[in-house]
Amino acid sequence: MISELLTRIRFLIFRKRRSELDEEIAFHLERAITTRIAAGMDPAEARRQALIEFGGIEPTREQCERQRPGWWIGTVRQDVHYAFRGFGRNPLFTISVLITLALGIGATTAVFSVVDRILFRPLPYAEPSQIVSIGFVHPLERQEFVMGRFYVEWQKDQTPFSALAAQSTGVHNCDLVENDPMQLSCVAFQANFLPLLGISPLIGRNFLPEEDRPHGPPVVMISYGLWKGHYNRAPHILNRMINVDGNPVRVVGVLPKDFQFPTLEAADIVTPFALDPAVQQTVNGGFGYPERVFARLKPGVSVVQAYAQMQPLFNDDVKWFPPSAKSETRLSIRTLRDRETRDARPVAWVLFGFVLAVLLIACANVAGLMMARGAGRQRELAVRSAIGASRGRLIRQALTEALVLSFAGGLAGLAIAQVLVKVFVRLAPTGIPFISEAHLDLRIAVFTALVSCICGVIFGFATALQKPRMAALNAKAAMSRNHAFLRRSLVTAQIAISIVLLSGAALLLRSFTKIEDQNLGMQTGGVLTVKVALPWWRYNTNQKVMDFYLRFESSLRRLPGTRAVGMTDSIPPGGWQDDFRFSDLRVQGKSPFPPGTGGTVAGRSVTPDYFNALNIPIIRGRNFSDQDRTGDEREVILSRLLTERLFPGEEPIGKRFLPGAHVSGSGAIVVGVADNVKNSGLTEQSDPEMYTLRRSVSGDWSGNHLIVIVDSAMPAAAIEPWVRSEVSSIDRTIPVEMEPLKLALNRLADRPHFETTLLGFFALTGLVLAVVGLYGLIAFMTTQRTHEIGVRMALGATRGNILRLIANDGLRMLLVGLAVGLGIALAVSRMLKSLLFQVSVYDPLTYILVPLLLALVALVAIFIPARAGMRVEPAATLRAE
Amino acid sequence: MPQSTDLLQGTLDLLILQTLTLEPMHGWGVAQRIQQLSEDVLQIGQGSLYPALYRLEYKGWIRSEWQITENNRRAKYYRLTQTGKKQLAAELATWDRLSSAIASVLGGAAEASS
């Protein structure tokens, strides 16, 4: 055994010399001849017979060579070498294949990296598919929440879950008070929150049950980011006392580096939730505070089953609700993945589809190019086959070439993907989950390798299947239009796919311009928004908050160039605003509206300058005045839409609201009507709106939303430092956030902008690839028919005839491609519906312009090679025979 | 020319090994010997003889060396190695089993047809 192995290795390294075999064969022939001569044969005849008997000497040599172990390794090297020589001879072909492949593979990989987290990758928790978000939802709050009172009952009575855990709704600002106060974000969760997710702290421990009780020992866990950034990863952070919002607390643990809150919020400090059932029964009208609740399904229980089991509990709870909330509130249970990625998923799928389409075009293109090259090489292949290359060897050669190309293309593609991912991450607006974490990883590299191999094998076989014909040795027959149908179908398919891509991108572009061009109803140029984060533990009364802002307001008014300084709790058109139910409004002299009707009304609490700063016209009555701010009467201004709904055909000025939604105390009087402002995001229908005057009375300054808007004649960059110094002259330690309103608005359009840019990029890539394919095929067919053209011209065909002859072929592919593509586009465009704004999925303009554009480009791609065909000199081609 | 029989795959290897048990021999000699012993029934195409010799050598069953023939001519002689001998014994046993099996099947067929 071992000696056999050794022999094999010896021969693997030391080849037998060829001359040895030659000498051996010569000896053999010599003996054969002498034997025959000895038998009395004529020497010449003896030699002839001996040679005949021996058969082919060269095949024998070849056969002997093939016995050598590892012989095939040499042929692979040969094949690769041969492939490279072939590429070198045909650089145009090689470059176009490489570019096509690199673009296709690069784009696919990059987009896969981005959508992978959103669509496919499991969330970073133990058994993530069992984790659900549960709670109530209603039109004003679409993320599940549970009121504390009901949560306490659910914990006792629920059956479908193995655990329930609550966290506070949203993070809040908190101060880390050390030498320099630092503003952080804090959140609270229950002691069983981390175990439910299957996460343990990086160092230290989770909260103990006794710490998660009212008046328990004050402890916190900190995020990895805070530990690293502020404490330099010092291990003795554990058990250290730190001061949060003026209270000393003990650090018991550090959260893992890649820990992610199920709400996708970022928090630096976590405190125990310390749920107090007794308190929850009394506060907030006996409902308790709202909280976010996550649960783990028992094994084998589905979301639907859990929903059915929770329904009776929910029905009991609803009885307590006020009538207006009863009809609108629903129970909701959905998987965590659903909660985290719901908004991003349609885009992700569309993106994924687009990129697969581009990859298809790329593959078809490469296959087409390879096949065209194969057809051009028939003669060469026939020659190789004639001098003894087996069919298997030729197929292997073709596959080697394809694999070498796809490997090189894959490498280039990875490089492109790396760049593209960076670009995507930079372009991406906030709010697309996980995108900042997108990066090329091993899985994705494997995916690329797989894609490129499949590409290679597919088009490799396409070429290899072209059997070399002996007829191809004959120069005339070399023009045989082998597989022409397959190649034409490939080009037609490419045109069809690019129609689909282009019309999708065009629809999005139309939608995007509509979003950009719409009238917001207010002016945003020259307006600066200022947000001041007052630490609540120092500004713990409404009076202190009001005093701060009134001082701030008057100091801003003194700045040079200031035209108006307004204060409000929110700014349209996006983000938080104080929405309330239309049916909760009470108008003096009118019967109450039926509960649950009329939808949502946007409420805003503003100072008089709000309307001046944003230039929102008062179309009836008057604006709030500075005297109103100190008066006893409460004034409101209604939007035109709300006026039309509440007082159709009546005089709204002087009408009174009774205490109800958004109006407290003794009611309020309507003093004016403002024009409509876009207030439910850029892409939604606007809601009616009600402005209440924010008076200089401490009761009007509750709530933690406050934005100061400054309309100034000076550029934002000039006044920003002034504003900053005004704040610090009142309170040195308060952080300030400033942004021109224009920028904030642009950010709202970021997401449609991102989607449009991305899809537009892919549509154009697809178009370029398809046109390259079309051009390549027509050009190739023209060169193949040069001889035929020469003959036709010699027989009297005009140049026009020739042009028609060649162009007809291309036009037929173009027309079929257009028709098929339009059909598919119309069928699949419905998938874009959720992404479109004020554009029908059957937008006629799109479906007229896109085919026109493509036809135009395609015609150029057809006529350039056709013109070359037209210029053929008949004499030259005929002489070339 | 006498009618020749195509050799079964692998049989040629067996014949070569068997031929070389007597003495080291060159390629021509092996071909002649097989032809003689089979009384011209088995004719070895040189196209397959040399590849077979090379294959056996690569496997380490035979070994070659250049020697001077009785006519004072340089020729390549093949000799059986130890591994080759073992392999031959194994293959002979297999061959016996196979041929007796075939014989008994064919014998049964002959009886049935008679």
Interface residues (C-beta under 8 A of the other chain):
Chain A: S3 E4 L6 T7 R8 F11 K16 E20 L21 E23 E24 I25 F27 H28 E30 R31 A32 E53 F54 G55 G56 P59 T60 Q63 C64 R66 Q67 R68 P69
Chain B: H26 G27 W28 A31 G45 Q46 G47 S48 Y50 P51 Y54 R55 E57 Y58 K59 G60 W61 R73 R74 A75 K76 T81 Q82 T83
